[in-house]
Amino acid sequence: MIVIGIDPGTTRIGYGIIRNESSRLSYIAHGIITNGGKDKMLDFQATEKNLAALIKKHKPSMAGIEKLFFFKNQKTVMSVSEMRGVILLTLARHGLPVQEFTPLEVKRNVSAYGRAEKDQVERMVKALLKIRNLPGPDDAVDALAIAICCSNNIIS
């Protein structure tokens, strides 16, 4: 089974794609979808197009996405919520079942500690996927952690 994990944002959306074969995880890809942030309608269209291309290329059968957690800034929470809507609609259009996780759930699942620091989560992602180097922004590493959490949730 191939699983895509998504860490939503407004101008940077992390994605991570893994394979789960008989409870053995392996790395496929990770990266970010970037948007200009000046015109949100264009950003929505670009996100849908880029995410659809990833789905078409890698053919995942399940998706995991990070739930929104408490934001102090209302403008930020609205922007991220809107982008999550675009992402969820794109996943639905491609027939992907979606599981949603809080950051605490992801950290607990991947590192066994819900308050783990980013570097601890990254070390565990590398260990679980058996890869030495994991270049790229935190958003993409977080998305791999979300994919691992989703995959673990399926088999448990």
Backbone as a printed PyTorch tensor [residue, N CA C, xyz], in Angstrom:
tensor([[[  0.8430,  -1.1720,   0.0000],
         [  0.0000,   0.0000,   0.0000],
         [  0.8920,   1.2410,   0.0000]],

        [[  0.5180,   2.2220,  -0.7860],
         [  1.2320,   3.4990,  -0.8300],
         [  0.3930,   4.5380,  -0.0960]],

        [[  1.0600,   5.3050,   0.7700],
         [  0.3890,   6.3020,   1.6030],
         [  1.0390,   7.6590,   1.3700]],

        [[  0.2130,   8.6900,   1.2080],
         [  0.7130,  10.0590,   1.1160],
         [  0.3330,  10.8000,   2.3980]],

        [[  1.3040,  11.4880,   2.9590],
         [  1.0690,  12.3330,   4.1230],
         [  1.1790,  13.7870,   3.7080]],

        [[  0.3380,  14.6310,   4.2680],
         [  0.3180,  16.0450,   3.8850],
         [  0.3280,  16.9220,   5.1260]],

        [[  1.2580,  17.8910,   5.1090],
         [  1.3650,  18.9080,   6.1580],
         [  0.8930,  20.2210,   5.5380]],

        [[ -0.3650,  20.6150,   5.7780],
         [ -0.9170,  21.7800,   5.0780],
         [ -0.3580,  23.1090,   5.5740]],

        [[ -0.2890,  24.0420,   4.6610],
         [  0.1110,  25.4130,   4.9480],
         [ -0.4700,  26.2950,   3.8590]],

        [[ -0.1820,  27.5590,   3.8980],
         [ -0.7270,  28.4420,   2.8670],
         [  0.2230,  28.5810,   1.6850]],

        [[  1.4900,  28.8320,   1.9450],
         [  2.4440,  28.9960,   0.8460],
         [  3.3670,  27.7960,   0.6970]],

        [[  3.4190,  26.9270,   1.6960],
         [  4.2510,  25.7150,   1.6490],
         [  3.4500,  24.5370,   2.1890]],

        [[  3.2720,  23.5420,   1.3380],
         [  2.5410,  22.3410,   1.7220],
         [  3.5120,  21.1730,   1.6180]],

        [[  3.7850,  20.5420,   2.7540],
         [  4.6940,  19.4010,   2.7370],
         [  3.9680,  18.1420,   2.3100]],

        [[  4.6780,  17.2910,   1.5640],
         [  4.1240,  15.9800,   1.2290],
         [  5.2020,  14.9230,   1.4520]],

        [[  4.7700,  13.7540,   1.8390],
         [  5.6560,  12.6130,   2.0230],
         [  4.9360,  11.3650,   1.5590]],

        [[  5.6310,  10.5370,   0.8040],
         [  5.0080,   9.3400,   0.2350],
         [  5.8380,   8.1250,   0.6410]],

        [[  5.1580,   7.1400,   1.2020],
         [  5.8250,   5.9180,   1.6530],
         [  5.0600,   4.6910,   1.1620]],

        [[  5.7290,   3.5580,   1.2520],
         [  5.1020,   2.2730,   0.9260],
         [  5.0700,   1.4270,   2.1970]],

        [[  3.9780,   0.7060,   2.3700],
         [  3.8480,  -0.2360,   3.4800],
         [  3.5510,  -1.6040,   2.8830]],

        [[  4.5420,  -2.4820,   2.9550],
         [  4.3560,  -3.8530,   2.4820],
         [  4.5620,  -4.7900,   3.6630]],

        [[  3.5180,  -5.4690,   4.0590],
         [  3.5810,  -6.4080,   5.1870],
         [  4.2020,  -5.7600,   6.4210]],

        [[  3.7410,  -4.5690,   6.7450],
         [  4.2020,  -3.7960,   7.9120],
         [  5.6530,  -3.3330,   7.8040]],

        [[  6.2360,  -3.4030,   6.6210],
         [  7.5890,  -2.8870,   6.3930],
         [  7.4650,  -1.5900,   5.6110]],

        [[  7.9800,  -0.5230,   6.2050],
         [  7.8690,   0.7990,   5.6010],
         [  9.0790,   1.0990,   4.7370]],

        [[  8.8340,   1.7660,   3.5980],
         [  9.9390,   2.2240,   2.7590],
         [  9.5990,   3.5980,   2.1790]],

        [[ 10.6440,   4.3560,   1.9580],
         [ 10.5440,   5.7270,   1.4590],
         [ 10.3140,   5.7200,  -0.0500]],

        [[  9.4310,   6.6170,  -0.5130],
         [  9.2490,   6.8300,  -1.9480],
         [  9.6740,   8.2430,  -2.3230]],

        [[  9.0690,   9.2590,  -1.6920],
         [  9.3810,  10.6480,  -2.0610],
         [  8.9180,  11.5990,  -0.9680]],

        [[  9.4810,  12.7920,  -0.9790],
         [  8.9840,  13.8670,  -0.1210],
         [  9.3900,  15.1980,  -0.7400]],

        [[  8.6950,  16.2560,  -0.3480],
         [  8.9960,  17.5850,  -0.8780],
         [  7.9430,  18.5780,  -0.4390]],

        [[  7.9490,  19.7110,  -1.1050],
         [  6.9450,  20.7300,  -0.7980],
         [  6.3040,  21.2380,  -2.0800]],

        [[  5.0660,  21.6230,  -1.9370],
         [  4.3490,  22.3590,  -2.9780],
         [  4.3990,  23.8100,  -2.5200]],

        [[  4.9660,  24.6700,  -3.3370],
         [  5.0780,  26.0790,  -2.9450],
         [  4.1040,  26.9290,  -3.7400]],

        [[  3.6060,  27.9530,  -3.0900],
         [  2.6940,  28.9090,  -3.7110],
         [  3.2150,  30.3120,  -3.4570]],

        [[  2.8390,  31.2200,  -4.3370],
         [  3.3100,  32.5970,  -4.2300],
         [  2.7310,  33.3630,  -3.0670]],

        [[  1.4930,  33.0620,  -2.7020],
         [  0.8700,  33.7200,  -1.5690],
         [  0.2490,  35.0750,  -1.8660]],

        [[  0.3610,  35.5440,  -3.0810],
         [ -0.1890,  36.8650,  -3.4070],
         [ -1.6460,  36.7890,  -3.8660]],

        [[ -1.9950,  35.7210,  -4.5730],
         [ -3.3540,  35.5350,  -5.0800],
         [ -3.8370,  34.1580,  -4.6380]],

        [[ -4.7140,  34.1250,  -3.6450],
         [ -5.0810,  32.8280,  -3.0790],
         [ -5.8330,  31.9380,  -4.0600]],

        [[ -6.5890,  32.5160,  -4.9930],
         [ -7.2910,  31.6820,  -5.9720],
         [ -6.2890,  30.9630,  -6.8770]],

        [[ -5.2390,  31.6670,  -7.2790],
         [ -4.1880,  31.0280,  -8.0770],
         [ -3.4510,  29.9770,  -7.2500]],

        [[ -3.2460,  30.2690,  -5.9780],
         [ -2.6010,  29.3000,  -5.0830],
         [ -3.4550,  28.0420,  -4.9390]],

        [[ -4.7650,  28.2050,  -4.8120],
         [ -5.6590,  27.0500,  -4.7190],
         [ -5.5460,  26.1910,  -5.9790]],

        [[ -5.5770,  26.8520,  -7.1350],
         [ -5.4890,  26.1250,  -8.4040],
         [ -4.1540,  25.4010,  -8.5400]],

        [[ -3.0770,  26.0810,  -8.1800],
         [ -1.7440,  25.4730,  -8.2830],
         [ -1.6110,  24.2850,  -7.3320]],

        [[ -2.1400,  24.4250,  -6.1320],
         [ -2.0780,  23.3270,  -5.1600],
         [ -2.8380,  22.1170,  -5.6860]],

        [[ -4.0370,  22.3390,  -6.1890],
         [ -4.8410,  21.2380,  -6.7270],
         [ -4.1070,  20.5570,  -7.8770]],

        [[ -3.5550,  21.3420,  -8.7740],
         [ -2.8460,  20.7960,  -9.9420],
         [ -1.6190,  19.9840,  -9.5140]],

        [[ -0.8120,  20.5440,  -8.6150],
         [  0.4100,  19.8600,  -8.1830],
         [  0.1200,  18.6140,  -7.3540]],

        [[ -0.8740,  18.6910,  -6.4790],
         [ -1.2350,  17.5250,  -5.6770],
         [ -1.8210,  16.4250,  -6.5640]],

        [[ -2.6530,  16.8060,  -7.5230],
         [ -3.2210,  15.8280,  -8.4560],
         [ -2.1140,  15.1300,  -9.2480]],

        [[ -1.0910,  15.8820,  -9.6470],
         [  0.0330,  15.2910, -10.3840],
         [  0.7890,  14.2810,  -9.5180]],

        [[  0.9790,  14.6080,  -8.2370],
         [  1.6400,  13.6680,  -7.3190],
         [  0.8160,  12.3880,  -7.1550]],

        [[ -0.4870,  12.5510,  -7.0260],
         [ -1.3770,  11.3940,  -6.8690],
         [ -1.3350,  10.5260,  -8.1210]],

        [[ -1.3700,  11.1610,  -9.2710],
         [ -1.3330,  10.4220, -10.5410],
         [ -0.0100,   9.6680, -10.6940]],

        [[  1.0840,  10.3080, -10.3120],
         [  2.4090,   9.6980, -10.4630],
         [  2.6260,   8.5300,  -9.4960]],

        [[  2.2810,   8.7110,  -8.2280],
         [  2.6140,   7.7180,  -7.2040],
         [  1.4760,   6.7640,  -6.8510]],

        [[  0.2530,   7.1160,  -7.2240],
         [ -0.9190,   6.2650,  -7.0170],
         [ -1.1030,   5.7720,  -5.5680]],

        [[ -1.1700,   6.6980,  -4.6170],
         [ -1.4160,   6.2660,  -3.2330],
         [ -2.8310,   5.7160,  -3.0860]],

        [[ -3.0110,   4.8630,  -2.0850],
         [ -4.3480,   4.3270,  -1.8220],
         [ -4.9210,   4.8520,  -0.5110]],

        [[ -4.1470,   5.6900,   0.1950],
         [ -4.5890,   6.2650,   1.4650],
         [ -3.8500,   7.5750,   1.6680]],

        [[ -4.5020,   8.5060,   2.3720],
         [ -3.8680,   9.7920,   2.6740],
         [ -4.0340,  10.1170,   4.1480]],

        [[ -3.0120,  10.7530,   4.6900],
         [ -3.0630,  11.2900,   6.0420],
         [ -2.7920,  12.7800,   5.9670]],

        [[ -3.4860,  13.5590,   6.7670],
         [ -3.2980,  15.0100,   6.7620],
         [ -3.3190,  15.5100,   8.2060]],

        [[ -2.5280,  16.5390,   8.4500],
         [ -2.4870,  17.1060,   9.7950],
         [ -3.7350,  17.9440,  10.0480]],

        [[ -4.3370,  17.7290,  11.2180],
         [ -5.4660,  18.5560,  11.6560],
         [ -4.9450,  19.9100,  12.0910]],

        [[ -5.8130,  20.8850,  12.0120],
         [ -5.4550,  22.1930,  12.5470],
         [ -5.4340,  22.1160,  14.0590]],

        [[ -4.4960,  22.8130,  14.6280],
         [ -4.4490,  22.9190,  16.0760],
         [ -4.5740,  24.3900,  16.4130]],

        [[ -4.5640,  24.7220,  17.6550],
         [ -4.8100,  26.0870,  18.1100],
         [ -3.8530,  27.0920,  17.4810]],

        [[ -4.4190,  28.1070,  16.8630],
         [ -3.6560,  29.2310,  16.3190],
         [ -4.0860,  30.4890,  17.0540]],

        [[ -3.1440,  31.3300,  17.4080],
         [ -3.4860,  32.6090,  18.0250],
         [ -3.9630,  33.5960,  16.9710]],

        [[ -3.4490,  33.4570,  15.7590],
         [ -3.7460,  34.3920,  14.6850],
         [ -4.9300,  33.8750,  13.8590]],

        [[ -6.0670,  34.5500,  13.9360],
         [ -7.2730,  34.1340,  13.2090],
         [ -7.0650,  34.1310,  11.6990]],

        [[ -6.3150,  35.0980,  11.1960],
         [ -6.0630,  35.1710,   9.7540],
         [ -5.3160,  33.9190,   9.2850]],

        [[ -4.3460,  33.4820,  10.0710],
         [ -3.5780,  32.2890,   9.7200],
         [ -4.4660,  31.0540,   9.7260]],

        [[ -5.2800,  30.8870,  10.7520],
         [ -6.1270,  29.7030,  10.8390],
         [ -7.1250,  29.6680,   9.6820]],

        [[ -7.6310,  30.7980,   9.2740],
         [ -8.5640,  30.8350,   8.1400],
         [ -7.8580,  30.4550,   6.8410]],

        [[ -6.6790,  31.0040,   6.6140],
         [ -5.9270,  30.7060,   5.3870],
         [ -5.5690,  29.2270,   5.2950]],

        [[ -5.0880,  28.6610,   6.3940],
         [ -4.7220,  27.2450,   6.3920],
         [ -5.9740,  26.3800,   6.2370]],

        [[ -7.0750,  26.7750,   6.8550],
         [ -8.3370,  26.0330,   6.7180],
         [ -8.8120,  26.0140,   5.2720]],

        [[ -8.7040,  27.1440,   4.6080],
         [ -9.1020,  27.2000,   3.1970],
         [ -8.2400,  26.2680,   2.3490]],

        [[ -6.9310,  26.2780,   2.5890],
         [ -6.0410,  25.4090,   1.8150],
         [ -6.3000,  23.9430,   2.1400]],

        [[ -6.6010,  23.6420,   3.3970],
         [ -6.9630,  22.2660,   3.7600],
         [ -8.1940,  21.8170,   2.9700]],

        [[ -9.1440,  22.7320,   2.7930],
         [-10.3350,  22.4080,   2.0100],
         [ -9.9870,  22.0290,   0.5830]],

        [[ -9.0860,  22.7740,  -0.0190],
         [ -8.6320,  22.4690,  -1.3850],
         [ -7.9560,  21.0960,  -1.4100]],

        [[ -7.0910,  20.8570,  -0.4360],
         [ -6.3680,  19.5820,  -0.3670],
         [ -7.3440,  18.4240,  -0.1650]],

        [[ -8.2740,  18.5640,   0.7780],
         [ -9.2430,  17.4990,   1.0470],
         [-10.1310,  17.2270,  -0.1630]],

        [[-10.5360,  18.2780,  -0.8640],
         [-11.3400,  18.0940,  -2.0700],
         [-10.5420,  17.3580,  -3.1470]],

        [[ -9.2870,  17.7140,  -3.3100],
         [ -8.4410,  17.0400,  -4.2990],
         [ -8.2990,  15.5580,  -3.9580]],

        [[ -8.0630,  15.2550,  -2.6960],
         [ -7.9580,  13.8550,  -2.2750],
         [ -9.2730,  13.1170,  -2.5210]],

        [[-10.3950,  13.7650,  -2.2120],
         [-11.7140,  13.1520,  -2.4230],
         [-11.9750,  12.9010,  -3.9050]],

        [[-11.6020,  13.8480,  -4.7470],
         [-11.8000,  13.6800,  -6.1960],
         [-11.0230,  12.4890,  -6.7420]],

        [[ -9.9360,  12.1410,  -6.0810],
         [ -9.1350,  10.9990,  -6.5110],
         [ -9.4910,   9.7280,  -5.7390]],

        [[-10.5710,   9.7970,  -4.9640],
         [-11.0830,   8.6180,  -4.2750],
         [-10.2260,   8.1110,  -3.1320]],

        [[ -9.3970,   8.9910,  -2.5580],
         [ -8.5140,   8.5520,  -1.4760],
         [ -9.1910,   8.6760,  -0.1140]],

        [[ -9.2240,   7.5990,   0.6570],
         [ -9.6720,   7.7210,   2.0380],
         [ -8.6560,   8.5750,   2.7950]],

        [[ -9.1420,   9.3880,   3.7170],
         [ -8.2780,  10.3260,   4.4390],
         [ -8.3930,  10.0950,   5.9400]],

        [[ -7.2400,  10.0800,   6.5990],
         [ -7.1870,  10.0620,   8.0590],
         [ -6.5540,  11.3710,   8.5030]],

        [[ -7.0900,  11.9540,   9.5690],
         [ -6.5760,  13.2260,  10.0770],
         [ -5.9600,  13.0170,  11.4530]],

        [[ -4.8290,  13.6890,  11.6800],
         [ -4.0880,  13.5340,  12.9280],
         [ -3.6520,  14.8880,  13.4560]],

        [[ -3.6750,  15.0420,  14.7700],
         [ -3.1150,  16.2440,  15.3900],
         [ -1.5910,  16.0910,  15.4140]],

        [[ -0.8660,  17.2030,  15.5420],
         [  0.5950,  17.0960,  15.6640],
         [  1.0100,  16.1920,  16.8330]],

        [[  0.2880,  16.2610,  17.9500],
         [  0.5910,  15.4220,  19.1040],
         [  0.4480,  13.9370,  18.7690]],

        [[ -0.6070,  13.5830,  18.0450],
         [ -0.8190,  12.1860,  17.6500],
         [  0.2980,  11.6920,  16.7420]],

        [[  0.7210,  12.5400,  15.8120],
         [  1.7990,  12.1590,  14.8930],
         [  3.0880,  11.9310,  15.6730]],

        [[  3.4330,  12.8860,  16.5350],
         [  4.6670,  12.7600,  17.3220],
         [  4.6330,  11.5220,  18.2090]],

        [[  3.5060,  11.2820,  18.8460],
         [  3.3760,  10.1160,  19.7240],
         [  3.5130,   8.8220,  18.9230]],

        [[  2.9180,   8.7860,  17.7480],
         [  2.9500,   7.5830,  16.9260],
         [  4.3480,   7.2980,  16.3890]],

        [[  5.0370,   8.3360,  15.9500],
         [  6.3450,   8.1600,  15.3150],
         [  7.4670,   8.0330,  16.3420]],

        [[  7.3980,   8.8160,  17.4230],
         [  8.5180,   8.8460,  18.3710],
         [  8.1770,   8.2840,  19.7530]],

        [[  6.9350,   7.8870,  19.9560],
         [  6.4520,   7.3770,  21.2480],
         [  6.3810,   8.4620,  22.3210]],

        [[  6.5200,   9.7360,  21.9100],
         [  6.4300,  10.8480,  22.8570],
         [  5.7360,  12.0150,  22.1650]],

        [[  4.5720,  12.3970,  22.6540],
         [  3.7600,  13.4290,  22.0210],
         [  4.3500,  14.8240,  22.0190]],

        [[  5.3450,  15.0580,  22.8590],
         [  5.9750,  16.3830,  22.9230],
         [  7.3820,  16.3690,  22.3150]],

        [[  7.6520,  15.4010,  21.4610],
         [  8.9800,  15.2790,  20.8450],
         [  9.3300,  16.5340,  20.0510]],

        [[ 10.6000,  16.8790,  20.0570],
         [ 11.1000,  18.0080,  19.2660],
         [ 11.2230,  17.5780,  17.8090]],

        [[ 11.3030,  18.5750,  16.9200],
         [ 11.3830,  18.2910,  15.4830],
         [ 12.5620,  17.3840,  15.1380]],

        [[ 13.7160,  17.6150,  15.7570],
         [ 14.8840,  16.7940,  15.4270],
         [ 14.6940,  15.3450,  15.8780]],

        [[ 13.9690,  15.1240,  16.9730],
         [ 13.6790,  13.7600,  17.4250],
         [ 12.7630,  13.0560,  16.4290]],

        [[ 11.7520,  13.7710,  15.9490],
         [ 10.8260,  13.2010,  14.9670],
         [ 11.5840,  12.8790,  13.6840]],

        [[ 12.4420,  13.7960,  13.2460],
         [ 13.2160,  13.5600,  12.0200],
         [ 14.1050,  12.3250,  12.1580]],

        [[ 14.7650,  12.1700,  13.2960],
         [ 15.6170,  10.9860,  13.5170],
         [ 14.7940,   9.7000,  13.4430]],

        [[ 13.6060,   9.7190,  14.0160],
         [ 12.7510,   8.5310,  13.9870],
         [ 12.2340,   8.2450,  12.5830]],

        [[ 11.8920,   9.2980,  11.8360],
         [ 11.4470,   9.1120,  10.4450],
         [ 12.5590,   8.4390,   9.6470]],

        [[ 13.7870,   8.9310,   9.8000],
         [ 14.9260,   8.3310,   9.0850],
         [ 15.1270,   6.8740,   9.5060]],

        [[ 15.0110,   6.6050,  10.7900],
         [ 15.2000,   5.2330,  11.2770],
         [ 14.0980,   4.3020,  10.7680]],

        [[ 12.8550,   4.7500,  10.8410],
         [ 11.7310,   3.9110,  10.4160],
         [ 11.7460,   3.6320,   8.9170]],

        [[ 12.2100,   4.6170,   8.1380],
         [ 12.2480,   4.4540,   6.6820],
         [ 13.6070,   3.9540,   6.1910]],

        [[ 14.5410,   3.7840,   7.1280],
         [ 15.8830,   3.2780,   6.8220],
         [ 16.5890,   4.1260,   5.7640]],

        [[ 16.6060,   5.4410,   6.0040],
         [ 17.3250,   6.3560,   5.1140],
         [ 18.2780,   7.2000,   5.9470]],

        [[ 19.4330,   7.4920,   5.3720],
         [ 20.4500,   8.2580,   6.1040],
         [ 20.2000,   9.7490,   6.0420]],

        [[ 20.0000,  10.2460,   4.8400],
         [ 19.8230,  11.6860,   4.6470],
         [ 18.3800,  11.9870,   4.2990]],

        [[ 17.9040,  13.0590,   4.8450],
         [ 16.5350,  13.4820,   4.5930],
         [ 16.5570,  14.9750,   4.3130]],

        [[ 17.0680,  15.3480,   3.1400],
         [ 17.1530,  16.7790,   2.8510],
         [ 15.7710,  17.3760,   2.6510]],

        [[ 15.6900,  18.6460,   2.8920],
         [ 14.4280,  19.3210,   2.6510],
         [ 13.9040,  20.0120,   3.8810]],

        [[ 12.8790,  20.7900,   3.6750],
         [ 12.3010,  21.5730,   4.7660],
         [ 11.5340,  20.7120,   5.7670]],

        [[ 11.3190,  21.2900,   6.9490],
         [ 10.5790,  20.6090,   8.0200],
         [  9.1940,  20.1590,   7.5710]],

        [[  8.5530,  20.9560,   6.7010],
         [  7.1990,  20.6190,   6.2500],
         [  7.1700,  19.2420,   5.5880]],

        [[  8.1940,  18.9450,   4.7880],
         [  8.2450,  17.6690,   4.0820],
         [  8.5450,  16.5190,   5.0420]],

        [[  9.4280,  16.7550,   6.0050],
         [  9.7300,  15.7340,   7.0160],
         [  8.4830,  15.4630,   7.8580]],

        [[  7.7690,  16.5220,   8.2250],
         [  6.5170,  16.3570,   8.9730],
         [  5.5130,  15.5380,   8.1680]],

        [[  5.4610,  15.7670,   6.8640],
         [  4.5320,  15.0240,   6.0080],
         [  4.8870,  13.5360,   5.9700]],

        [[  6.1780,  13.2150,   5.9550],
         [  6.5800,  11.8060,   6.0320],
         [  6.1340,  11.1980,   7.3600]],

        [[  6.2700,  11.9560,   8.4420],
         [  5.8170,  11.4750,   9.7530],
         [  4.3070,  11.2330,   9.7380]],

        [[  3.5660,  12.1030,   9.0800],
         [  2.1120,  11.9370,   8.9620],
         [  1.7940,  10.6750,   8.1610]],

        [[  2.5370,  10.4350,   7.0800],
         [  2.3320,   9.2250,   6.2770],
         [  2.6150,   7.9730,   7.1090]],

        [[  3.6830,   8.0110,   7.9130],
         [  4.0080,   6.8740,   8.7850],
         [  2.8830,   6.6510,   9.7960]],

        [[  2.4050,   7.7230,  10.4010],
         [  1.3090,   7.6380,  11.3700],
         [  0.0680,   7.0290,  10.7150]],

        [[ -0.2530,   7.4860,   9.5310],
         [ -1.4100,   6.9720,   8.7920],
         [ -1.2300,   5.4820,   8.5100]],

        [[ -0.0520,   5.1200,   8.0530],
         [  0.2430,   3.7220,   7.7480],
         [  0.1460,   2.8500,   8.9960]],

        [[  0.6960,   3.3240,  10.0990],
         [  0.6170,   2.5760,  11.3590],
         [ -0.8170,   2.4480,  11.8450]],

        [[ -1.6200,   3.4640,  11.5940],
         [ -3.0170,   3.4540,  12.0150],
         [ -3.8240,   2.4290,  11.2200]],

        [[ -3.4330,   2.1920,   9.9810],
         [ -4.1230,   1.2230,   9.1280],
         [ -3.8780,  -0.1920,   9.6280]],

        [[ -2.6210,  -0.4650,  10.0210],
         [ -2.2670,  -1.8400,  10.3750],
         [ -2.5300,  -2.1830,  11.8310]],

        [[ -2.8430,  -1.1680,  12.6550],
         [ -3.0690,  -1.4860,  14.0720],
         [ -4.5220,  -1.7590,  14.3640]]])
